[in-house]
């Protein structure tokens, strides 16, 4: 006679199981013991599993690593199951942990919906690590930070400025909570929210002697080309387009600094691809000119990128605020004509 046993999380060995007969089958179910895991325990387990480390979970939940470790251990004791293996390479889920993870996520999401139904969610607070490229940092990052701090005094933005591909790598390693970068797809693990659109056109110093008429793609080989380094998401965005239309550059100078590229372009070292909204003062002062081509480069889309399915609502809130304040023309006061120190 076959027996199928339904395993419960905890049993009392002194209480015999009950059996239900169905023809030649007997279903044996052990007696369940009451369990009372807390939301703090489920949060600690969920974020440790998702982020791959207790320290990352502690950062996300604004507590200490020892507190996270205790909550996970208490949950394991409550359930009578080992959920995580803590090794040198990080957190590894046990089979029981794999089974519990989706249920923990469901419970935490249900709590969020209950809070919203009861009249709103808890105030946003804690530290959010946000990564931006240099153009955002030079223009409207300060406006975003002041807007967020004004609306949510308990929320602190910790900015990091780096090339876009570095920011995406940091996001994958859970070293950032949110990145604002050019690009429309970074993998299925990420959710994207549009923030703004940037034009990037060819620019040069009038002293470089580029003709007024539009250049053909092959004509760019006659001039030095100044570009951002290959770990720039801007370079990744435009590279297929440049190859598709046959643009060729014989002398290429790369820099990971937008400000340096602007200065080198003004000083006549070559043609570069810059944002006219940001460099409008230099265009109006005659330090730079737009170089037309057939075709002209397409606009570049900026997105706020964060982990898909995250229970943390702060990243989505900051992404919405970023879309509202995004202004790549925002500059400190720059004279409309003439710059001291220029020949």
C-alpha contacts under 8 A as a table, 3 or more apart, distances in Angstrom:
res1	aa1	res2	aa2	distance
1	X	24	X	6.75
1	X	25	X	7.14
2	X	24	X	7.58
2	X	25	X	6.11
2	X	26	X	7.07
3	X	25	X	6.37
3	X	26	X	5.35
3	X	27	X	6.22
3	X	28	X	7.03
4	X	25	X	7.77
4	X	26	X	6.69
4	X	27	X	5.28
4	X	28	X	6.29
5	X	27	X	6.09
5	X	28	X	4.85
5	X	29	X	5.98
5	X	30	X	7.99
6	X	27	X	7.51
6	X	28	X	6.42
6	X	29	X	5.18
6	X	30	X	7.13
7	X	29	X	6.92
7	X	30	X	6.77
8	X	11	X	6.79
8	X	29	X	7.75
8	X	30	X	6.52
8	X	31	X	7.59
8	X	32	X	6.18
9	X	32	X	7.28
9	X	33	X	7.92
9	X	79	X	6.05
9	X	80	X	6.70
9	X	81	X	7.58
10	X	31	X	7.99
10	X	32	X	6.03
10	X	33	X	5.70
10	X	79	X	6.85
10	X	80	X	6.40
11	X	30	X	6.19
11	X	31	X	5.60
11	X	32	X	5.58
11	X	33	X	6.00
12	X	15	X	5.59
12	X	31	X	6.63
12	X	32	X	7.64
12	X	33	X	7.21
13	X	16	X	7.24
15	X	31	X	7.20
16	X	30	X	7.44
16	X	31	X	7.74
17	X	28	X	6.53
17	X	29	X	5.81
17	X	30	X	4.66
17	X	31	X	6.00
18	X	28	X	6.12
18	X	29	X	6.07
18	X	30	X	6.95
18	X	31	X	7.85
19	X	26	X	6.30
19	X	27	X	5.65
19	X	28	X	4.71
19	X	29	X	6.65
20	X	26	X	5.65
20	X	27	X	5.30
20	X	28	X	6.73
21	X	24	X	7.41
21	X	25	X	6.02
21	X	26	X	4.63
21	X	27	X	6.61
22	X	25	X	5.15
22	X	26	X	6.13
22	X	27	X	7.89
23	X	26	X	7.88
35	X	78	X	6.42
35	X	79	X	6.88
36	X	78	X	7.12
37	X	41	X	6.48
37	X	42	X	7.15
37	X	75	X	6.09
37	X	78	X	6.60
37	X	79	X	7.89
38	X	41	X	5.21
38	X	42	X	6.38
38	X	75	X	7.99
39	X	42	X	4.95
39	X	43	X	5.94
39	X	108	X	7.16
40	X	43	X	5.03
40	X	44	X	6.14
40	X	71	X	7.03
41	X	44	X	5.16
41	X	45	X	6.24
41	X	71	X	4.80
41	X	72	X	5.85
41	X	74	X	7.26
41	X	75	X	5.79
42	X	45	X	5.12
42	X	46	X	5.91
42	X	72	X	7.76
42	X	75	X	7.46
42	X	104	X	5.88
42	X	108	X	7.63
43	X	46	X	5.09
43	X	47	X	6.02
43	X	104	X	7.80
43	X	108	X	7.36
44	X	47	X	5.55
44	X	48	X	5.98
44	X	57	X	6.65
44	X	58	X	7.90
44	X	61	X	7.92
44	X	68	X	5.51
44	X	69	X	7.89
44	X	71	X	6.29
44	X	72	X	6.09
45	X	48	X	5.23
45	X	49	X	6.10
45	X	71	X	7.72
45	X	72	X	5.53
46	X	49	X	5.27
46	X	50	X	6.12
46	X	101	X	6.38
46	X	104	X	6.56
46	X	105	X	6.83
47	X	50	X	4.99
47	X	51	X	5.71
47	X	52	X	7.88
47	X	56	X	7.92
47	X	57	X	5.09
47	X	60	X	7.79
48	X	51	X	5.37
48	X	52	X	5.52
48	X	53	X	5.24
48	X	54	X	5.20
48	X	56	X	7.11
48	X	57	X	5.05
48	X	91	X	7.15
49	X	52	X	5.25
49	X	53	X	7.15
49	X	84	X	7.78
49	X	91	X	6.49
49	X	92	X	7.37
49	X	93	X	6.83
49	X	101	X	7.85
51	X	56	X	6.19
51	X	57	X	6.50
51	X	174	X	6.51
52	X	56	X	7.46
52	X	90	X	5.67
52	X	91	X	4.86
52	X	92	X	7.41
53	X	56	X	5.42
53	X	57	X	6.44
53	X	90	X	5.49
53	X	91	X	5.45
54	X	57	X	5.07
54	X	58	X	6.11
54	X	65	X	5.81
54	X	68	X	6.40
54	X	69	X	6.78
54	X	91	X	7.76
55	X	58	X	4.95
55	X	59	X	6.28
55	X	64	X	7.55
55	X	65	X	5.19
56	X	59	X	5.09
56	X	60	X	6.27
56	X	174	X	7.37
57	X	60	X	5.09
57	X	61	X	6.09
57	X	65	X	7.72
57	X	68	X	7.25
58	X	61	X	5.17
58	X	62	X	5.74
58	X	63	X	5.02
58	X	64	X	5.29
58	X	65	X	5.23
58	X	67	X	7.81
58	X	68	X	6.13
59	X	62	X	5.09
59	X	63	X	6.51
59	X	64	X	7.53
60	X	127	X	7.93
62	X	126	X	6.47
62	X	127	X	7.68
63	X	67	X	6.68
63	X	68	X	7.43
64	X	67	X	5.22
64	X	68	X	6.50
65	X	68	X	5.09
65	X	69	X	6.14
66	X	69	X	5.02
66	X	70	X	6.17
67	X	70	X	5.15
67	X	71	X	6.26
68	X	71	X	5.18
68	X	72	X	6.26
69	X	72	X	5.28
69	X	73	X	6.12
70	X	73	X	5.02
70	X	74	X	5.98
71	X	74	X	5.04
71	X	75	X	6.15
72	X	75	X	5.05
72	X	76	X	6.21
73	X	76	X	5.06
73	X	77	X	6.17
74	X	77	X	5.02
74	X	78	X	6.05
75	X	78	X	4.96
75	X	79	X	6.16
76	X	79	X	5.20
76	X	80	X	5.66
76	X	81	X	5.28
76	X	82	X	5.63
76	X	83	X	6.36
77	X	80	X	4.97
77	X	81	X	6.88
81	X	96	X	6.86
82	X	85	X	7.85
82	X	94	X	6.88
82	X	96	X	6.95
82	X	97	X	7.29
83	X	93	X	6.03
83	X	94	X	5.29
83	X	95	X	7.54
83	X	96	X	5.72
83	X	97	X	4.14
83	X	98	X	7.82
84	X	91	X	6.45
84	X	92	X	5.72
84	X	93	X	4.70
84	X	94	X	5.58
84	X	97	X	6.35
85	X	91	X	5.87
85	X	92	X	5.09
85	X	93	X	6.20
85	X	94	X	6.70
86	X	90	X	6.07
86	X	91	X	5.01
86	X	92	X	6.58
87	X	90	X	5.27
87	X	91	X	6.30
87	X	92	X	7.48
93	X	96	X	7.69
93	X	97	X	5.14
93	X	98	X	5.88
94	X	97	X	4.88
94	X	98	X	6.19
95	X	98	X	5.03
95	X	99	X	6.41
96	X	99	X	5.15
96	X	100	X	6.22
97	X	100	X	5.04
97	X	101	X	6.01
98	X	101	X	5.46
98	X	102	X	7.73
99	X	102	X	6.81
99	X	103	X	7.52
100	X	103	X	5.29
100	X	104	X	6.05
101	X	104	X	5.11
101	X	105	X	6.26
102	X	105	X	5.06
102	X	106	X	6.14
103	X	106	X	4.98
103	X	107	X	6.17
104	X	107	X	5.11
104	X	108	X	6.23
105	X	108	X	5.16
105	X	109	X	6.11
106	X	109	X	5.18
106	X	110	X	6.08
107	X	110	X	5.06
107	X	111	X	6.32
108	X	111	X	5.08
108	X	112	X	6.49
108	X	311	X	7.73
109	X	112	X	5.06
109	X	113	X	6.37
109	X	311	X	7.04
110	X	113	X	5.09
110	X	114	X	6.13
111	X	114	X	5.02
111	X	115	X	6.18
112	X	115	X	5.12
112	X	116	X	6.29
112	X	121	X	7.24
113	X	116	X	5.08
113	X	117	X	6.10
114	X	117	X	5.04
114	X	118	X	6.08
115	X	118	X	5.08
115	X	119	X	6.68
115	X	120	X	5.98
115	X	121	X	5.45
115	X	122	X	7.70
116	X	119	X	5.46
116	X	120	X	4.31
116	X	121	X	5.23
117	X	120	X	6.77
123	X	152	X	7.47
123	X	154	X	7.95
124	X	152	X	6.37
124	X	154	X	6.68
124	X	155	X	6.12
124	X	314	X	6.54
125	X	152	X	7.03
125	X	153	X	7.55
125	X	154	X	4.36
125	X	155	X	4.08
125	X	156	X	7.21
126	X	154	X	6.22
126	X	155	X	4.99
126	X	156	X	5.97
127	X	155	X	6.07
127	X	156	X	4.68
127	X	157	X	5.88
127	X	158	X	6.77
128	X	155	X	7.50
128	X	156	X	6.19
128	X	157	X	5.04
128	X	158	X	5.99
128	X	176	X	7.86
128	X	177	X	6.16
128	X	178	X	7.79
128	X	314	X	7.63
128	X	315	X	7.68
129	X	157	X	6.07
129	X	158	X	4.74
129	X	159	X	6.03
129	X	160	X	7.46
129	X	175	X	7.62
129	X	176	X	4.98
129	X	177	X	5.18
129	X	178	X	6.56
130	X	157	X	6.63
130	X	158	X	5.98
130	X	159	X	4.89
130	X	160	X	6.19
130	X	176	X	5.94
130	X	177	X	5.99
130	X	178	X	4.85
130	X	179	X	5.63
130	X	180	X	7.76
131	X	159	X	5.68
131	X	160	X	4.63
131	X	161	X	5.85
131	X	162	X	7.25
131	X	167	X	5.98
131	X	176	X	6.68
131	X	178	X	6.23
131	X	179	X	4.45
131	X	180	X	6.25
132	X	136	X	6.16
132	X	137	X	6.45
132	X	159	X	7.25
132	X	160	X	6.29
132	X	161	X	5.15
132	X	162	X	6.59
132	X	163	X	7.98
132	X	164	X	7.42
132	X	167	X	7.42
132	X	179	X	5.87
132	X	180	X	5.08
132	X	181	X	6.39
133	X	136	X	5.64
133	X	137	X	6.36
133	X	161	X	5.52
133	X	162	X	5.45
133	X	163	X	5.60
133	X	164	X	5.96
133	X	180	X	7.14
133	X	181	X	6.34
134	X	137	X	4.90
134	X	138	X	6.01
134	X	161	X	6.14
134	X	162	X	6.73
134	X	163	X	7.38
134	X	257	X	7.34
134	X	258	X	6.60
135	X	138	X	5.22
135	X	139	X	6.22
135	X	258	X	7.07
135	X	328	X	7.29
136	X	139	X	5.20
136	X	140	X	5.70
136	X	141	X	5.70
136	X	328	X	6.87
137	X	140	X	6.42
137	X	141	X	4.94
137	X	142	X	7.41
137	X	161	X	6.90
138	X	141	X	7.08
138	X	331	X	7.53
139	X	142	X	7.61
139	X	278	X	7.55
139	X	327	X	6.91
139	X	328	X	5.51
139	X	329	X	6.72
139	X	330	X	4.93
139	X	331	X	5.78
140	X	143	X	5.17
140	X	144	X	6.39
140	X	325	X	7.18
140	X	326	X	6.13
140	X	327	X	5.85
140	X	328	X	6.56
140	X	330	X	6.17
141	X	144	X	5.11
141	X	145	X	6.32
142	X	145	X	5.19
142	X	146	X	6.23
143	X	146	X	5.26
143	X	147	X	6.09
143	X	325	X	6.92
144	X	147	X	5.17
144	X	148	X	6.21
144	X	321	X	6.95
144	X	322	X	6.12
144	X	325	X	6.35
144	X	326	X	7.92
145	X	148	X	5.27
145	X	149	X	6.11
145	X	157	X	6.63
146	X	149	X	5.18
146	X	150	X	6.03
147	X	150	X	5.23
147	X	151	X	6.33
147	X	321	X	7.76
148	X	151	X	5.24
148	X	152	X	5.77
148	X	153	X	7.70
148	X	155	X	7.36
148	X	318	X	7.31
148	X	321	X	7.46
149	X	152	X	5.11
149	X	153	X	4.91
149	X	154	X	7.46
149	X	155	X	6.31
149	X	156	X	6.94
150	X	153	X	5.91
152	X	155	X	5.44
153	X	156	X	7.74
162	X	166	X	6.41
162	X	167	X	6.32
163	X	166	X	5.53
163	X	167	X	6.48
163	X	231	X	6.08
163	X	232	X	4.77
163	X	233	X	6.68
163	X	256	X	7.10
164	X	167	X	5.06
164	X	168	X	6.34
164	X	181	X	5.59
164	X	182	X	7.23
164	X	231	X	6.90
164	X	232	X	5.17
164	X	233	X	4.55
164	X	234	X	7.49
165	X	168	X	5.12
165	X	169	X	6.28
165	X	231	X	5.36
165	X	232	X	5.82
165	X	233	X	5.48
166	X	169	X	5.09
166	X	170	X	6.22
166	X	231	X	6.79
166	X	232	X	7.94
167	X	170	X	5.01
167	X	171	X	6.12
167	X	176	X	7.70
167	X	179	X	6.33
168	X	171	X	4.89
168	X	172	X	6.20
168	X	179	X	6.93
168	X	186	X	7.89
169	X	172	X	5.05
169	X	173	X	6.30
170	X	173	X	5.05
170	X	174	X	6.19
170	X	175	X	5.00
170	X	176	X	5.75
171	X	174	X	4.98
171	X	175	X	5.71
171	X	176	X	4.75
171	X	177	X	6.44
171	X	178	X	6.89
171	X	179	X	7.05
171	X	306	X	7.44
172	X	175	X	7.54
173	X	176	X	7.69
174	X	177	X	6.66
176	X	179	X	7.13
177	X	306	X	6.36
177	X	307	X	7.74
177	X	315	X	6.82
178	X	304	X	6.79
178	X	305	X	5.72
178	X	306	X	4.90
178	X	307	X	7.95
178	X	315	X	6.10
179	X	304	X	5.70
179	X	305	X	5.17
179	X	306	X	6.68
180	X	195	X	7.92
180	X	302	X	6.70
180	X	303	X	5.61
180	X	304	X	4.37
180	X	305	X	6.13
181	X	233	X	6.99
181	X	302	X	5.37
181	X	303	X	5.69
181	X	304	X	6.63
181	X	305	X	7.50
182	X	233	X	5.96
182	X	234	X	6.23
182	X	237	X	7.25
182	X	300	X	6.50
182	X	301	X	5.46
182	X	302	X	4.14
182	X	303	X	6.08
183	X	186	X	7.49
183	X	233	X	6.94
183	X	234	X	7.85
183	X	237	X	6.25
183	X	300	X	7.44
183	X	301	X	6.01
183	X	302	X	6.16
183	X	303	X	6.66
184	X	192	X	7.63
184	X	301	X	6.94
184	X	302	X	7.71
184	X	303	X	6.95
185	X	192	X	7.78
186	X	189	X	7.95
186	X	190	X	6.58
187	X	190	X	5.94
188	X	191	X	7.69
188	X	308	X	7.63
189	X	307	X	5.93
189	X	308	X	5.32
190	X	305	X	6.30
190	X	306	X	5.44
190	X	307	X	4.47
190	X	308	X	4.59
191	X	305	X	5.78
191	X	306	X	5.47
191	X	307	X	5.85
191	X	308	X	4.84
191	X	309	X	7.93
192	X	303	X	5.87
192	X	304	X	5.57
192	X	305	X	4.75
192	X	306	X	6.75
193	X	303	X	5.38
193	X	304	X	5.13
193	X	305	X	6.73
193	X	319	X	6.66
193	X	320	X	7.81
194	X	301	X	7.44
194	X	302	X	6.24
194	X	303	X	4.44
194	X	304	X	6.31
194	X	323	X	6.88
195	X	301	X	7.81
195	X	302	X	5.53
195	X	303	X	5.10
195	X	304	X	6.28
195	X	319	X	7.20
195	X	320	X	7.75
195	X	322	X	6.14
195	X	323	X	4.12
195	X	324	X	7.79
195	X	326	X	6.73
196	X	301	X	6.15
196	X	302	X	5.23
196	X	303	X	7.09
196	X	323	X	6.35
196	X	326	X	6.34
197	X	299	X	6.45
197	X	300	X	5.67
197	X	301	X	4.60
197	X	302	X	5.90
198	X	275	X	6.82
198	X	299	X	5.52
198	X	300	X	5.03
198	X	301	X	6.31
198	X	302	X	7.38
198	X	328	X	7.48
199	X	274	X	7.99
199	X	275	X	5.64
199	X	276	X	6.89
199	X	277	X	7.70
199	X	297	X	7.98
199	X	298	X	7.09
199	X	299	X	4.49
199	X	300	X	6.15
200	X	273	X	5.66
200	X	274	X	4.95
200	X	275	X	4.53
200	X	276	X	6.76
200	X	297	X	6.68
200	X	298	X	7.52
200	X	299	X	6.39
200	X	300	X	7.25
201	X	273	X	5.19
201	X	274	X	5.61
201	X	275	X	6.40
201	X	276	X	6.90
201	X	290	X	6.91
201	X	291	X	7.46
201	X	292	X	7.91
201	X	296	X	7.07
201	X	297	X	6.22
202	X	271	X	6.52
202	X	272	X	5.59
202	X	273	X	4.51
202	X	274	X	6.42
202	X	290	X	5.81
202	X	291	X	5.06
202	X	292	X	6.78
202	X	293	X	7.96
203	X	265	X	7.47
203	X	271	X	5.66
203	X	272	X	5.46
203	X	273	X	6.05
203	X	274	X	6.48
203	X	288	X	6.39
203	X	289	X	5.55
203	X	290	X	4.56
203	X	291	X	5.28
204	X	208	X	6.76
204	X	210	X	7.66
204	X	265	X	5.68
204	X	266	X	6.78
204	X	268	X	6.79
204	X	270	X	6.36
204	X	271	X	4.81
204	X	272	X	6.58
204	X	288	X	5.55
204	X	289	X	5.57
204	X	290	X	6.65
204	X	291	X	6.71
205	X	208	X	5.49
205	X	209	X	7.89
205	X	265	X	6.09
205	X	266	X	5.11
205	X	267	X	6.74
205	X	268	X	5.09
205	X	270	X	7.79
205	X	271	X	7.90
205	X	287	X	6.04
205	X	288	X	4.71
205	X	289	X	6.09
206	X	209	X	5.94
206	X	210	X	7.20
206	X	268	X	7.76
206	X	286	X	7.65
206	X	287	X	7.08
206	X	288	X	6.36
206	X	289	X	6.20
207	X	268	X	6.15
208	X	268	X	5.42
208	X	269	X	7.62
208	X	270	X	7.10
210	X	291	X	7.42
211	X	214	X	7.73
211	X	215	X	8.00
212	X	291	X	7.28
212	X	292	X	7.68
213	X	292	X	6.89
214	X	291	X	7.10
214	X	292	X	4.56
214	X	293	X	4.49
214	X	294	X	6.29
215	X	218	X	7.98
215	X	219	X	5.83
215	X	220	X	7.22
215	X	291	X	7.72
215	X	292	X	6.24
215	X	293	X	4.50
215	X	294	X	6.36
216	X	219	X	5.27
216	X	220	X	7.30
216	X	293	X	5.87
216	X	294	X	5.63
216	X	295	X	7.82
217	X	220	X	5.88
217	X	245	X	6.94
217	X	246	X	5.91
217	X	247	X	4.43
217	X	248	X	6.76
217	X	293	X	7.24
217	X	294	X	7.15
218	X	221	X	5.99
218	X	246	X	6.97
218	X	247	X	5.88
218	X	248	X	5.99
219	X	222	X	5.78
219	X	223	X	7.99
220	X	223	X	5.70
220	X	224	X	7.96
220	X	225	X	7.86
220	X	247	X	6.95
220	X	248	X	6.37
220	X	249	X	6.01
221	X	224	X	7.36
221	X	247	X	7.99
221	X	248	X	5.52
221	X	249	X	4.47
221	X	250	X	5.19
221	X	251	X	7.52
222	X	249	X	7.81
222	X	250	X	7.52
223	X	249	X	7.61
223	X	250	X	7.77
223	X	251	X	7.30
223	X	270	X	6.18
223	X	271	X	6.84
224	X	249	X	7.20
224	X	250	X	7.08
224	X	251	X	4.88
224	X	252	X	5.98
224	X	253	X	7.54
224	X	269	X	6.88
224	X	270	X	4.56
224	X	271	X	6.27
225	X	249	X	6.39
225	X	250	X	7.91
225	X	251	X	6.06
225	X	252	X	4.78
225	X	253	X	6.21
225	X	270	X	5.25
225	X	271	X	4.99
225	X	272	X	5.89
226	X	252	X	5.88
226	X	253	X	4.88
226	X	254	X	5.85
226	X	255	X	7.74
226	X	261	X	6.65
226	X	265	X	7.49
226	X	269	X	7.83
226	X	270	X	5.99
226	X	271	X	5.91
226	X	272	X	4.80
226	X	273	X	7.71
227	X	235	X	7.82
227	X	252	X	7.16
227	X	253	X	6.29
227	X	254	X	4.90
227	X	255	X	6.51
227	X	261	X	7.25
227	X	272	X	6.01
227	X	273	X	6.99
228	X	232	X	6.31
228	X	234	X	7.62
228	X	235	X	6.57
228	X	254	X	5.28
228	X	255	X	5.02
228	X	256	X	5.34
228	X	257	X	7.00
228	X	258	X	7.10
228	X	261	X	7.57
229	X	232	X	5.63
229	X	235	X	7.16
229	X	254	X	5.13
229	X	255	X	5.26
229	X	256	X	5.04
230	X	233	X	7.87
230	X	235	X	5.95
230	X	236	X	7.20
231	X	235	X	7.46
231	X	236	X	7.80
232	X	235	X	5.31
232	X	236	X	6.59
232	X	256	X	7.41
233	X	236	X	4.91
233	X	237	X	6.03
234	X	237	X	5.01
234	X	238	X	6.33
234	X	300	X	7.89
235	X	238	X	5.38
235	X	239	X	5.79
236	X	239	X	5.44
236	X	240	X	7.67
237	X	240	X	7.17
237	X	241	X	7.92
237	X	300	X	7.49
238	X	241	X	5.26
238	X	242	X	6.17
238	X	297	X	7.99
239	X	242	X	5.22
239	X	243	X	6.26
240	X	243	X	5.15
240	X	244	X	5.99
241	X	244	X	5.03
241	X	245	X	6.34
241	X	297	X	7.97
242	X	245	X	5.45
242	X	246	X	6.18
242	X	247	X	5.26
243	X	246	X	5.17
243	X	247	X	6.15
244	X	247	X	7.96
249	X	252	X	6.44
255	X	258	X	7.53
255	X	260	X	7.18
255	X	261	X	6.68
257	X	260	X	5.26
257	X	261	X	6.37
258	X	261	X	5.06
258	X	262	X	6.23
259	X	262	X	5.12
259	X	263	X	6.33
260	X	263	X	5.09
260	X	264	X	6.11
261	X	264	X	5.16
261	X	265	X	6.02
261	X	272	X	7.37
262	X	265	X	5.14
262	X	266	X	6.18
262	X	274	X	7.62
263	X	266	X	5.10
263	X	267	X	6.18
264	X	267	X	5.01
264	X	268	X	6.47
264	X	269	X	5.63
264	X	270	X	7.51
265	X	268	X	5.22
265	X	269	X	5.61
265	X	270	X	5.74
265	X	271	X	6.40
265	X	272	X	6.55
265	X	288	X	7.68
266	X	269	X	7.66
266	X	287	X	5.89
266	X	288	X	6.02
274	X	279	X	7.47
275	X	278	X	5.56
275	X	279	X	6.22
276	X	279	X	4.96
276	X	280	X	5.42
276	X	283	X	7.77
277	X	280	X	5.39
277	X	328	X	6.15
277	X	329	X	4.57
278	X	281	X	7.79
278	X	328	X	5.70
278	X	329	X	4.42
278	X	330	X	6.86
278	X	331	X	7.10
279	X	282	X	5.44
279	X	283	X	6.35
279	X	329	X	7.74
280	X	283	X	4.93
280	X	284	X	6.03
280	X	329	X	7.67
281	X	284	X	5.11
281	X	285	X	6.03
281	X	334	X	6.67
281	X	335	X	7.19
281	X	336	X	5.65
281	X	337	X	7.69
282	X	285	X	5.00
282	X	286	X	6.25
282	X	287	X	5.22
282	X	288	X	5.76
282	X	336	X	7.78
283	X	286	X	5.22
283	X	287	X	5.94
283	X	288	X	4.79
283	X	289	X	5.83
283	X	290	X	7.85
284	X	287	X	7.68
284	X	336	X	6.47
284	X	337	X	6.80
285	X	288	X	7.67
285	X	336	X	5.83
285	X	337	X	4.23
285	X	338	X	5.77
285	X	339	X	7.96
286	X	289	X	6.79
286	X	337	X	7.63
292	X	296	X	6.74
293	X	296	X	5.18
304	X	319	X	5.63
306	X	315	X	6.81
307	X	310	X	5.87
310	X	313	X	7.47
312	X	315	X	6.72
313	X	316	X	5.53
313	X	317	X	6.36
314	X	317	X	5.02
314	X	318	X	6.18
315	X	318	X	5.20
315	X	319	X	6.10
316	X	319	X	4.97
316	X	320	X	6.25
317	X	320	X	5.24
317	X	321	X	6.40
318	X	321	X	5.04
318	X	322	X	6.01
319	X	322	X	4.98
319	X	323	X	6.36
320	X	323	X	5.24
320	X	324	X	6.50
321	X	324	X	5.03
321	X	325	X	6.33
322	X	325	X	5.38
322	X	326	X	5.65
323	X	326	X	5.42
327	X	330	X	5.70
331	X	334	X	7.43
335	X	338	X	6.78
335	X	339	X	7.06
339	X	342	X	6.00
